[in-house]
Amino acid sequence: MAPYRRALRTAGEGAAAVVVATIVAAVGLFAFARVQWPAFNSSNVTQAVTTVLQVGALVVLACSVVLLRRRRWTLFARVLSWAGLSGLVTVTLGMPLAATKLYLHGISVDQEFRTEYLTRLTDSPALRDMTYADLPPFYPAGWFWVGGRFASLLGLDGWEAFKPWSIVSLAVAAVVGLVLWTALVRVDLAVLVATATTAVVLAYGSPEPYGAFVALLIAPALVMAWGALSRPVRPSGGWGSPKDAPGGGAVVGTGLFLGLAATFYSLYLGIAAFTVTVMAVVAAVLARRAAGTWRAAVPVLVRLGVIAGIAVVVALLVWAPFVLEVLRGGSTAGSGTATHYLPETGARLPLPMFHGSLIGLLCLLGTVWLVGRTTSSRRAQALGLGVVSVYLWYLASMALTALGNTLLAFRLEVILLVLLAAAGTFAFVDFTRWIVLATSENQRVRWSLIAVGALGALAFTQNIPQVLANEITVAYTDTDGNGERADQRPPGAGAYYAELDETITAALGRPRDEIVVLTADTTFLAYYPYLGFQALTSHYANPLADFEGRAAAIEDWASVETTDELLAAWDESPWRGPDAIVFRQGAEGYTLRLAEDVYPNDPNVRRYSVTYPKSLFDDPRFTVSEIGPFVVVTRTG
């Protein structure tokens, strides 16, 4: 029962760490909001304050490491490590964004549909598509559903909750990752590796918060998975001592991690599941070699099956509605182009270990350590298999381009950096110990190496806001849901959204989530929980929605000659027709600017305009309102 007691203890520590991280993040964000800070893109004040607070968080983490190494005040030291790590997340993201209500990258491009999803699930806990009426969600709803409950609890609109929820959830993920590391390696070493991987994710993965949540956990999860799948066996093929038996807690933990990944981010589920499968194949081969018979591989396959079963059960919490709809006959033919994207970074293998930077040096150390410790360290084996799997995924993605698709490998670069950073941390600790031993434990050498490591951590951490400078700038220049820009400059067209909302609700007299709006300004749907007739692009559209069919219908409707023909076309449509349309004013009529997939070109989207004659809406069955650059047409009859 010892392994299960250990698992329960780890779960208890995880729950306590989550509470500490939530409190630290909440207090930090509340404190930041109490001061009128200047915009990050027009002043260096917030960078200066961020650096001071980062130093404070790193000092707290350093104190926890010292206490843990000396085994003094152990419980206090663990709490201190949780507080320091969650504080590092909070100040690194929260302080540069303190003067804006928007998160990294504002409400632009990908962040638009993410905000729309959070807005939808804030409006109602029901699992519904972010845009379309009467469809189950296709994109995993886990992070957004919990975020919706977070927003509802605080009485915030979805768009306004996106920033605090992103920061709180990443602070929580960081300390959960630390707790996992603590169960796998020496506790002071766990603090060091968790700090390193957290800093890497903040720098390169935080704009995509639900993906960053999984990225923060993937390194310890893979080490845990290797422990679950690869166990020593006797040459006769039987298991050795009881401690050699497969760890039930590791099997369950791996299954839960894969299930969590499935509910948060499909791509990271894919790479994690692929890596676990590679691990199972390698473990089976090693078991066969040690025992001299393939029967020894059977337990490995059984454990892999258990892991998969647990993952599927957890995944169905959010995937069941979509799966049931497909089984009932919902068609995905001709839809779903999410993998139709190949930027330059996806067309070559990433080799960060040869970059002339701190992250490059850390990755180089990690690469050397992985190669040198492959036969002697299970951690190196697990992380090494993860790195190999990422490169195999890249190669498969590039090969798949010949068939007109990709595996979106470019988004896995942050996973590669996390795995190599974890290995680099272990490498630095090992190399430091070897150098100290080689110099007869000279204390000056020891302290010099510690100083180099500490200063390197500080240098990398304080530069994170500069790595994210473009994303932070967009958060200040985009117009938020209140119609304001955080840099105090004139807002964009979003300043009229509140009036659009009042006009539509006044004309139709129904709740927003019962009204279908056709608009090319889909940012409006990110701020208000109306149903949309068409998504931003096909890449973000539900495969069940028939994006191309809807786009063709929108063009066809513009070519009808009478209002009766238009209304008849809406009523005969296979989809719920629009109750309102938000147009832009055009020289020849009312316009909608739509998008079509043009992969394999890069950019992969072509914009085009559809113009509707004004005469189509000169009818008592429509109400037409001109608001700034917009024209709102509502169907009232």
C-alpha positions as CSV (number, residue, x, y, z in Angstrom):
1,M,0.0,0.0,0.0
2,A,3.0,2.3,0.3
3,P,2.9,3.5,-3.3
4,Y,-0.8,4.4,-3.0
5,R,-0.2,6.2,0.3
6,R,2.6,8.1,-1.5
7,A,0.2,8.9,-4.3
8,L,-2.4,10.2,-1.8
9,R,0.2,12.3,-0.1
10,T,1.2,13.8,-3.4
11,A,-2.4,14.5,-4.2
12,G,-2.8,16.2,-0.8
13,E,0.3,18.3,-1.4
14,G,-1.0,19.2,-4.8
15,A,-4.3,20.4,-3.4
16,A,-2.5,22.5,-0.8
17,A,-0.2,23.9,-3.4
18,V,-3.2,24.9,-5.6
19,V,-4.7,26.8,-2.6
20,V,-1.4,28.6,-2.0
21,A,-0.9,29.5,-5.7
22,T,-4.5,30.8,-6.0
23,I,-4.1,33.0,-3.0
24,V,-0.7,34.4,-4.1
25,A,-2.0,35.1,-7.7
26,A,-5.2,36.6,-6.4
27,V,-3.5,38.9,-3.9
28,G,-0.9,39.9,-6.5
29,L,-3.4,40.7,-9.2
30,F,-5.6,42.6,-6.7
31,A,-2.6,44.7,-5.6
32,F,-1.5,45.5,-9.1
33,A,-5.0,46.7,-10.0
34,R,-5.0,49.1,-7.1
35,V,-2.4,51.3,-8.7
36,Q,-2.7,53.5,-11.9
37,W,0.3,52.1,-13.8
38,P,1.6,53.6,-17.1
39,A,1.2,51.5,-20.2
40,F,4.1,49.0,-20.7
41,N,4.6,50.1,-24.3
42,S,5.1,53.7,-23.4
43,S,7.0,53.6,-20.2
44,N,9.8,51.5,-18.5
45,V,8.2,51.8,-15.1
46,T,6.3,48.5,-15.2
47,Q,9.4,46.7,-16.4
48,A,11.4,48.1,-13.5
49,V,8.8,47.1,-10.9
50,T,8.5,43.7,-12.6
51,T,12.2,43.1,-12.3
52,V,12.2,44.0,-8.6
53,L,9.3,41.6,-7.9
54,Q,10.9,38.9,-9.9
55,V,14.1,39.2,-7.8
56,G,11.9,38.9,-4.7
57,A,10.3,35.7,-6.0
58,L,13.6,34.2,-7.0
59,V,15.0,35.0,-3.5
60,V,12.0,33.2,-1.9
61,L,12.7,30.2,-4.1
62,A,16.4,30.3,-3.2
63,C,15.5,30.4,0.5
64,S,13.3,27.3,0.0
65,V,16.0,25.4,-1.7
66,V,18.5,26.2,1.1
67,L,16.1,25.1,3.7
68,L,15.2,21.9,1.8
69,R,18.8,21.0,1.3
70,R,19.5,21.4,5.0
71,R,16.3,19.6,5.9
72,R,15.2,22.4,8.2
73,W,11.6,23.7,8.5
74,T,10.7,21.3,5.6
75,L,7.0,22.0,5.6
76,F,7.5,25.8,5.7
77,A,10.1,25.4,2.9
78,R,7.7,23.6,0.7
79,V,5.0,26.2,1.2
80,L,7.6,28.9,0.5
81,S,8.5,27.2,-2.8
82,W,4.9,27.1,-3.8
83,A,4.5,30.8,-3.0
84,G,7.7,31.8,-4.7
85,L,6.9,29.9,-7.9
86,S,3.3,31.1,-8.2
87,G,4.6,34.6,-7.3
88,L,7.1,34.4,-10.1
89,V,4.3,33.6,-12.6
90,T,2.1,36.3,-11.2
91,V,4.6,39.2,-11.3
92,T,6.1,38.1,-14.7
93,L,2.8,38.2,-16.4
94,G,0.6,40.3,-14.2
95,M,2.8,43.4,-13.7
96,P,3.5,44.1,-17.4
97,L,-0.2,43.8,-18.0
98,A,-1.3,45.7,-14.9
99,A,-2.6,48.7,-16.8
100,T,-4.8,46.7,-19.3
101,K,-7.8,44.5,-18.9
102,L,-6.6,42.3,-21.9
103,Y,-4.2,39.4,-21.8
104,L,-1.2,38.8,-24.0
105,H,-1.9,39.5,-27.7
106,G,-5.1,41.3,-26.7
107,I,-8.1,40.3,-28.7
108,S,-6.3,39.8,-32.0
109,V,-6.1,36.7,-34.2
110,D,-6.0,33.5,-32.2
111,Q,-6.8,35.3,-28.9
112,E,-10.1,36.4,-30.4
113,F,-11.6,32.9,-30.8
114,R,-10.1,31.9,-27.4
115,T,-11.9,34.9,-25.8
116,E,-15.1,34.0,-27.7
117,Y,-14.9,30.5,-26.2
118,L,-14.5,31.8,-22.7
119,T,-17.3,34.2,-23.2
120,R,-19.6,31.4,-24.4
121,L,-18.8,29.2,-21.4
122,T,-19.1,32.1,-19.0
123,D,-22.6,32.8,-20.2
124,S,-23.6,29.1,-19.6
125,P,-21.8,26.0,-18.3
126,A,-23.5,23.9,-21.0
127,L,-20.9,22.4,-23.5
128,R,-21.6,24.4,-26.6
129,D,-19.6,25.4,-29.6
130,M,-17.9,28.8,-29.2
131,T,-19.7,30.2,-32.3
132,Y,-22.4,28.1,-33.9
133,A,-25.9,27.4,-32.7
134,D,-27.0,23.8,-31.9
135,L,-23.5,22.3,-32.1
136,P,-21.4,20.6,-29.5
137,P,-17.8,22.0,-29.0
138,F,-15.0,20.6,-31.1
139,Y,-12.1,22.4,-29.4
140,P,-11.4,20.9,-25.9
141,A,-13.5,22.9,-23.4
142,G,-11.7,22.0,-20.1
143,W,-9.7,25.2,-19.5
144,F,-12.4,27.4,-20.8
145,W,-15.2,25.7,-18.8
146,V,-13.3,26.1,-15.6
147,G,-12.5,29.6,-16.6
148,G,-16.2,30.3,-17.2
149,R,-16.9,29.2,-13.6
150,F,-14.1,31.4,-12.4
151,A,-15.6,34.4,-14.3
152,S,-19.1,33.6,-13.0
153,L,-17.9,33.4,-9.4
154,L,-16.3,36.8,-9.7
155,G,-19.1,38.3,-11.6
156,L,-16.9,39.1,-14.6
157,D,-17.6,39.0,-18.3
158,G,-15.7,36.3,-20.2
159,W,-13.4,38.8,-21.9
160,E,-12.5,40.5,-18.7
161,A,-11.8,37.3,-16.9
162,F,-9.5,36.0,-19.6
163,K,-6.4,37.8,-18.2
164,P,-6.8,36.9,-14.5
165,W,-7.9,33.4,-15.2
166,S,-4.9,32.9,-17.5
167,I,-2.5,34.1,-14.9
168,V,-4.1,32.2,-12.0
169,S,-4.3,29.0,-14.0
170,L,-0.6,29.2,-15.0
171,A,0.4,29.9,-11.4
172,V,-1.6,26.8,-10.3
173,A,-0.1,24.6,-13.1
174,A,3.4,25.7,-12.1
175,V,3.0,24.6,-8.5
176,V,1.3,21.4,-9.5
177,G,4.3,20.7,-11.8
178,L,6.5,21.4,-8.8
179,V,4.6,18.9,-6.6
180,L,4.9,16.2,-9.4
181,W,8.7,16.9,-9.6
182,T,8.9,16.6,-5.8
183,A,7.4,13.0,-6.0
184,L,10.0,12.1,-8.6
185,V,13.3,13.7,-7.6
186,R,15.0,15.2,-4.6
187,V,12.9,18.0,-3.3
188,D,15.4,20.8,-3.6
189,L,16.2,19.7,-7.1
190,A,12.5,19.7,-7.9
191,V,12.3,23.4,-7.0
192,L,15.2,24.2,-9.4
193,V,13.8,22.2,-12.3
194,A,10.3,23.5,-11.8
195,T,11.6,27.1,-11.7
196,A,13.5,26.6,-14.9
197,T,10.7,25.0,-16.9
198,T,8.2,27.6,-15.6
199,A,10.4,30.4,-16.8
200,V,10.7,28.8,-20.2
201,V,6.9,28.3,-20.5
202,L,6.3,31.9,-19.4
203,A,8.7,33.2,-22.1
204,Y,7.6,31.0,-25.0
205,G,4.2,29.4,-24.2
206,S,2.2,31.8,-22.1
207,P,0.3,33.6,-24.9
208,E,-1.6,30.3,-25.3
209,P,-2.5,29.8,-21.6
210,Y,-4.5,26.5,-21.9
211,G,-1.6,25.0,-23.8
212,A,0.9,26.4,-21.4
213,F,-1.0,24.7,-18.6
214,V,-0.2,21.3,-20.1
215,A,3.3,22.3,-21.1
216,L,4.1,23.1,-17.4
217,L,3.2,19.5,-16.5
218,I,4.5,17.5,-19.4
219,A,8.1,17.0,-18.3
220,P,7.4,15.5,-14.9
221,A,4.4,13.6,-16.5
222,L,6.8,11.9,-19.0
223,V,9.2,10.9,-16.2
224,M,6.3,9.5,-14.3
225,A,5.1,7.7,-17.5
226,W,8.5,6.1,-18.0
227,G,8.4,4.9,-14.4
228,A,5.0,3.4,-15.0
229,L,5.9,1.5,-18.2
230,S,9.6,0.5,-17.7
231,R,10.2,-1.7,-14.6
232,P,13.1,-4.0,-13.9
233,V,12.4,-7.7,-14.4
234,R,14.2,-10.9,-13.5
235,P,16.0,-12.8,-16.3
236,S,13.4,-15.6,-15.9
237,G,10.7,-13.2,-16.9
238,G,9.1,-12.8,-13.5
239,W,9.0,-9.6,-11.5
240,G,11.7,-9.0,-8.9
241,S,11.1,-7.7,-5.4
242,P,7.8,-6.0,-4.6
243,K,9.4,-2.6,-5.2
244,D,10.1,-3.7,-8.8
245,A,6.4,-4.2,-9.4
246,P,4.7,-1.6,-11.7
247,G,3.8,1.6,-9.9
248,G,0.0,1.8,-9.8
249,G,0.1,5.4,-8.8
250,A,2.3,6.2,-11.8
251,V,0.0,4.4,-14.1
252,V,-3.1,6.3,-12.8
253,G,-1.2,9.6,-12.8
254,T,-0.1,9.1,-16.4
255,G,-3.7,8.3,-17.4
256,L,-5.0,11.3,-15.6
257,F,-2.4,13.6,-17.2
258,L,-3.3,12.4,-20.7
259,G,-7.0,12.8,-19.9
260,L,-6.3,16.4,-18.7
261,A,-4.3,17.1,-21.9
262,A,-7.3,15.8,-23.9
263,T,-9.7,18.2,-22.2
264,F,-7.3,21.1,-22.6
265,Y,-5.4,20.9,-25.8
266,S,-5.6,18.2,-28.5
267,L,-2.2,18.8,-30.0
268,Y,-0.4,18.4,-26.7
269,L,-2.4,15.3,-26.1
270,G,-1.2,14.0,-29.4
271,I,2.5,14.5,-28.6
272,A,2.1,13.2,-25.1
273,A,0.2,10.1,-26.2
274,F,2.7,9.5,-29.0
275,T,5.6,9.8,-26.5
276,V,4.0,7.4,-24.1
277,T,3.4,4.9,-26.9
278,V,7.1,5.2,-27.9
279,M,8.0,4.6,-24.3
280,A,5.8,1.5,-24.2
281,V,7.5,0.1,-27.3
282,V,10.9,0.7,-25.9
283,A,10.0,-0.7,-22.5
284,A,8.5,-3.8,-24.2
285,V,11.7,-4.4,-26.1
286,L,13.9,-3.9,-23.0
287,A,11.6,-6.3,-21.0
288,R,11.9,-8.9,-23.7
289,R,15.7,-8.5,-23.8
290,A,16.0,-8.8,-20.1
291,A,13.7,-11.8,-19.7
292,G,14.5,-13.6,-23.0
293,T,10.9,-13.9,-23.9
294,W,8.1,-11.7,-25.3
295,R,5.9,-12.7,-22.5
296,A,7.7,-10.1,-20.4
297,A,6.3,-7.4,-22.7
298,V,2.7,-8.3,-21.8
299,P,2.6,-6.3,-18.5
300,V,3.9,-3.2,-20.4
301,L,1.0,-3.5,-22.8
302,V,-1.4,-4.0,-20.0
303,R,-0.2,-0.9,-18.2
304,L,-0.4,1.1,-21.5
305,G,-4.0,-0.1,-21.9
306,V,-4.9,1.0,-18.4
307,I,-3.3,4.4,-19.0
308,A,-5.3,4.7,-22.3
309,G,-8.5,3.6,-20.6
310,I,-8.2,6.2,-17.8
311,A,-7.3,8.9,-20.4
312,V,-10.4,8.1,-22.5
313,V,-12.7,8.2,-19.5
314,V,-11.4,11.7,-18.5
315,A,-11.4,12.9,-22.1
316,L,-15.1,12.0,-22.6
317,L,-16.0,14.6,-20.0
318,V,-15.6,17.2,-22.7
319,W,-15.5,15.1,-25.9
320,A,-18.6,13.0,-25.4
321,P,-21.1,15.6,-27.0
322,F,-19.0,15.9,-30.1
323,V,-18.4,12.1,-30.4
324,L,-22.2,11.4,-29.9
325,E,-23.1,14.0,-32.6
326,V,-20.7,12.4,-35.1
327,L,-22.1,8.9,-34.3
328,R,-25.6,10.3,-34.9
329,G,-24.6,11.2,-38.4
330,G,-23.1,14.6,-38.1
331,S,-20.9,15.2,-41.1
332,T,-17.4,16.7,-41.0
333,A,-16.8,16.3,-44.7
334,G,-15.3,19.3,-46.4
335,S,-14.8,21.1,-43.0
336,G,-12.1,21.4,-40.5
337,T,-8.9,22.9,-41.8
338,A,-7.3,23.5,-38.4
339,T,-4.1,21.7,-39.5
340,H,-3.8,23.6,-42.8
341,Y,-1.0,25.8,-41.6
342,L,2.7,25.6,-42.3
343,P,4.8,28.6,-41.3
344,E,8.6,28.7,-41.8
345,T,9.2,27.4,-38.3
346,G,7.2,24.2,-39.2
347,A,9.3,23.5,-42.3
348,R,12.6,22.9,-40.5
349,L,13.8,21.1,-37.4
350,P,14.2,23.3,-34.3
351,L,17.8,23.1,-32.9
352,P,17.7,25.5,-29.9
353,M,20.9,24.0,-28.5
354,F,22.8,25.9,-31.2
355,H,21.3,29.3,-30.5
356,G,23.6,31.9,-29.0
357,S,21.5,32.7,-26.0
358,L,20.8,31.7,-22.4
359,I,18.1,29.3,-23.5
360,G,20.4,27.9,-26.2
361,L,23.1,27.3,-23.6
362,L,20.7,25.6,-21.2
363,C,19.4,23.4,-24.1
364,L,23.0,22.5,-25.1
365,L,23.8,21.4,-21.5
366,G,20.6,19.4,-21.5
367,T,21.4,17.7,-24.8
368,V,24.9,16.7,-23.6
369,W,23.4,15.4,-20.4
370,L,20.7,13.4,-22.2
371,V,23.2,11.7,-24.4
372,G,25.8,11.1,-21.6
373,R,23.3,9.8,-19.0
374,T,21.0,7.7,-21.3
375,T,22.2,4.4,-19.8
376,S,22.4,5.5,-16.2
377,S,19.5,7.9,-15.5
378,R,15.8,7.1,-15.9
379,R,15.1,10.8,-15.9
380,A,17.4,11.2,-18.9
381,Q,15.7,8.2,-20.6
382,A,12.3,9.7,-20.1
383,L,13.2,13.2,-21.2
384,G,15.3,11.9,-24.1
385,L,12.4,9.8,-25.4
386,G,10.3,12.9,-25.2
387,V,12.8,14.9,-27.2
388,V,13.1,12.1,-29.8
389,S,9.3,12.0,-30.1
390,V,9.0,15.7,-30.7
391,Y,11.6,15.4,-33.6
392,L,9.7,12.4,-35.0
393,W,6.5,14.4,-34.9
394,Y,8.2,17.3,-36.8
395,L,9.4,14.9,-39.5
396,A,6.0,13.3,-39.8
397,S,4.4,16.7,-40.1
398,M,6.8,17.8,-42.8
399,A,6.2,14.5,-44.7
400,L,2.5,14.9,-44.4
401,T,2.6,18.2,-46.3
402,A,2.9,16.0,-49.4
403,L,-0.6,14.8,-48.7
404,G,-2.0,18.3,-48.2
405,N,-2.0,18.5,-44.5
406,T,0.3,19.0,-41.4
407,L,0.6,18.0,-37.8
408,L,1.1,21.6,-36.7
409,A,4.6,20.6,-35.4
410,F,5.7,24.3,-35.1
411,R,3.5,24.6,-32.0
412,L,5.6,21.9,-30.3
413,E,8.8,24.0,-30.0
414,V,7.8,25.1,-26.5
415,I,7.5,21.4,-25.5
416,L,11.0,20.8,-26.9
417,L,12.3,23.8,-25.0
418,V,10.7,22.6,-21.8
419,L,12.2,19.1,-22.0
420,L,15.6,20.4,-22.9
421,A,15.4,23.0,-20.1
422,A,14.5,20.3,-17.6
423,A,17.5,18.2,-18.8
424,G,19.7,21.3,-18.7
425,T,18.8,22.0,-15.1
426,F,19.8,18.4,-14.1
427,A,22.9,18.8,-16.2
428,F,23.9,22.0,-14.5
429,V,23.5,20.4,-11.0
430,D,25.5,17.3,-12.1
431,F,28.2,19.3,-13.8
432,T,28.5,21.6,-10.7
433,R,28.9,18.6,-8.4
434,W,31.5,17.0,-10.7
435,I,33.5,20.3,-10.9
436,V,33.4,20.8,-7.2
437,L,34.6,17.2,-6.6
438,A,37.3,17.7,-9.2
439,T,38.6,20.7,-7.3
440,S,38.6,18.9,-4.0
441,E,35.4,20.5,-2.9
442,N,36.8,24.0,-3.1
443,Q,34.2,26.3,-1.6
444,R,35.1,29.2,-3.8
445,V,34.5,27.1,-6.8
446,R,31.1,25.9,-5.4
447,W,30.0,29.5,-4.7
448,S,31.2,30.7,-8.0
449,L,29.1,28.1,-9.8
450,I,26.1,28.8,-7.7
451,A,26.5,32.5,-8.5
452,V,26.7,31.8,-12.2
453,G,23.5,29.7,-12.0
454,A,21.6,32.3,-10.0
455,L,22.7,35.2,-12.2
456,G,21.8,33.2,-15.3
457,A,18.3,32.5,-13.9
458,L,17.8,36.2,-13.1
459,A,19.1,37.3,-16.5
460,F,16.7,35.0,-18.3
461,T,13.7,35.8,-16.1
462,Q,14.0,39.6,-16.2
463,N,14.1,39.4,-20.0
464,I,10.8,37.5,-20.3
465,P,8.7,40.7,-20.7
466,Q,11.0,41.7,-23.6
467,V,10.5,38.3,-25.2
468,L,6.8,39.0,-24.9
469,A,7.0,42.6,-25.8
470,N,4.9,42.3,-29.0
471,E,2.2,40.4,-27.2
472,I,2.1,42.9,-24.4
473,T,2.0,45.8,-26.8
474,V,-1.1,44.4,-28.5
475,A,-2.8,44.0,-25.2
476,Y,-2.4,47.8,-24.8
477,T,-3.3,48.8,-28.3
478,D,-6.4,46.6,-28.9
479,T,-9.8,48.0,-27.9
480,D,-11.2,46.1,-24.9
481,G,-14.8,45.2,-24.1
482,N,-15.4,48.6,-22.5
483,G,-14.5,50.3,-25.8
484,E,-11.2,51.6,-24.4
485,R,-7.6,51.3,-25.2
486,A,-5.3,50.8,-22.3
487,D,-2.6,53.1,-23.8
488,Q,-5.2,55.9,-23.6
489,R,-5.2,56.5,-27.4
490,P,-8.3,56.7,-29.5
491,P,-10.1,53.3,-29.6
492,G,-10.8,51.3,-32.7
493,A,-14.2,50.2,-34.1
494,G,-14.7,48.1,-30.9
495,A,-15.8,51.4,-29.2
496,Y,-19.2,51.0,-30.9
497,Y,-19.8,47.4,-29.8
498,A,-21.8,48.4,-26.8
499,E,-24.2,50.4,-29.0
500,L,-24.4,47.5,-31.4
501,D,-25.3,45.2,-28.5
502,E,-28.0,47.6,-27.2
503,T,-29.5,47.9,-30.7
504,I,-29.7,44.2,-31.3
505,T,-31.2,43.3,-27.9
506,A,-33.7,46.2,-28.0
507,A,-34.9,45.2,-31.5
508,L,-35.2,41.4,-30.8
509,G,-36.0,41.3,-27.1
510,R,-34.3,37.9,-26.6
511,P,-31.3,36.7,-24.6
512,R,-28.1,37.1,-26.5
513,D,-27.4,33.3,-26.6
514,E,-30.7,32.8,-28.5
515,I,-29.7,35.3,-31.3
516,V,-27.7,34.3,-34.3
517,V,-25.6,37.2,-35.7
518,L,-23.9,37.2,-39.1
519,T,-20.9,39.4,-39.0
520,A,-17.3,39.6,-40.2
521,D,-16.4,41.6,-37.1
522,T,-16.2,38.5,-35.0
523,T,-14.5,40.3,-32.2
524,F,-18.0,41.4,-31.3
525,L,-18.8,37.8,-30.6
526,A,-15.8,37.5,-28.3
527,Y,-17.2,40.3,-26.1
528,Y,-20.9,39.4,-26.2
529,P,-22.3,35.8,-26.1
530,Y,-24.3,36.0,-29.3
531,L,-24.4,32.9,-31.5
532,G,-22.5,33.4,-34.8
533,F,-23.6,32.3,-38.2
534,Q,-20.0,32.1,-39.4
535,A,-16.6,31.8,-37.7
536,L,-13.6,34.0,-38.1
537,T,-11.9,31.5,-40.5
538,S,-12.3,27.9,-41.4
539,H,-9.3,27.0,-39.2
540,Y,-11.2,27.9,-36.0
541,A,-14.5,26.5,-37.2
542,N,-16.3,23.4,-35.9
543,P,-15.9,20.6,-38.5
544,L,-19.6,19.9,-38.1
545,A,-20.5,23.5,-39.1
546,D,-19.8,23.2,-42.9
547,F,-17.8,26.4,-43.1
548,E,-17.5,26.3,-46.9
549,G,-21.2,25.7,-47.3
550,R,-22.0,28.6,-45.1
551,A,-19.6,30.8,-46.9
552,A,-21.2,29.9,-50.3
553,A,-24.6,30.6,-48.8
554,I,-23.6,34.1,-47.7
555,E,-22.4,34.9,-51.2
556,D,-25.6,33.4,-52.7
557,W,-27.8,35.5,-50.4
558,A,-26.1,38.7,-51.7
559,S,-27.1,37.9,-55.2
560,V,-30.9,37.5,-54.7
561,E,-33.1,40.3,-56.1
562,T,-35.9,40.7,-53.6
563,T,-36.4,40.6,-49.8
564,D,-38.8,37.7,-50.1
565,E,-36.2,35.6,-51.9
566,L,-33.7,36.5,-49.1
567,L,-36.0,35.5,-46.3
568,A,-37.0,32.3,-48.1
569,A,-33.4,31.4,-48.5
570,W,-32.8,32.0,-44.8
571,D,-35.8,29.9,-43.9
572,E,-34.8,27.0,-46.2
573,S,-31.2,27.0,-45.1
574,P,-30.0,23.8,-43.3
575,W,-28.7,26.0,-40.5
576,R,-30.4,28.6,-38.3
577,G,-30.5,31.8,-40.3
578,P,-29.3,35.1,-38.9
579,D,-31.5,37.1,-36.7
580,A,-29.2,40.1,-37.1
581,I,-26.4,41.1,-39.5
582,V,-23.6,43.5,-38.6
583,F,-22.3,45.0,-41.8
584,R,-19.7,47.6,-42.6
585,Q,-20.6,50.6,-44.7
586,G,-19.5,50.2,-48.3
587,A,-19.5,52.4,-51.4
588,E,-21.9,50.1,-53.2
589,G,-23.9,48.6,-50.3
590,Y,-23.4,46.8,-47.1
591,T,-20.3,44.6,-46.9
592,L,-19.0,41.6,-45.1
593,R,-15.3,40.8,-45.3
594,L,-14.9,37.0,-45.2
595,A,-12.0,34.5,-45.3
596,E,-11.2,31.3,-47.2
597,D,-8.5,28.7,-46.7
598,V,-5.7,28.9,-49.3
599,Y,-3.3,26.4,-47.8
600,P,-0.5,25.5,-48.7
601,N,0.2,29.2,-49.2
602,D,1.6,31.2,-46.3
603,P,-0.3,33.2,-45.2
604,N,-3.0,30.5,-45.4
605,V,-6.0,32.8,-45.5
606,R,-7.4,35.0,-48.3
607,R,-9.7,37.8,-47.4
608,Y,-12.6,38.8,-49.8
609,S,-15.6,41.0,-49.6
610,V,-19.3,40.2,-50.2
611,T,-21.6,43.2,-50.8
612,Y,-25.3,43.2,-50.2
613,P,-27.6,45.8,-51.9
614,K,-29.2,48.2,-49.5
615,S,-32.5,47.7,-51.2
616,L,-32.7,44.1,-49.8
617,F,-33.3,45.5,-46.4
618,D,-35.6,48.4,-47.3
619,D,-38.6,46.4,-46.0
620,P,-40.7,46.6,-42.8
621,R,-39.6,43.1,-41.8
622,F,-36.1,44.6,-41.2
623,T,-34.9,47.3,-38.9
624,V,-31.7,49.1,-40.1
625,S,-29.5,51.1,-37.8
626,E,-26.3,53.0,-38.7
627,I,-23.8,53.0,-35.9
628,G,-20.3,54.5,-36.6
629,P,-18.8,52.4,-39.4
630,F,-21.4,49.6,-38.9
631,V,-24.8,48.9,-40.2
632,V,-27.0,46.7,-38.0
633,V,-29.8,44.9,-39.7
634,T,-32.3,43.0,-37.5
635,R,-35.0,40.7,-38.7
636,T,-38.2,41.8,-36.9
637,G,-40.8,40.0,-39.1
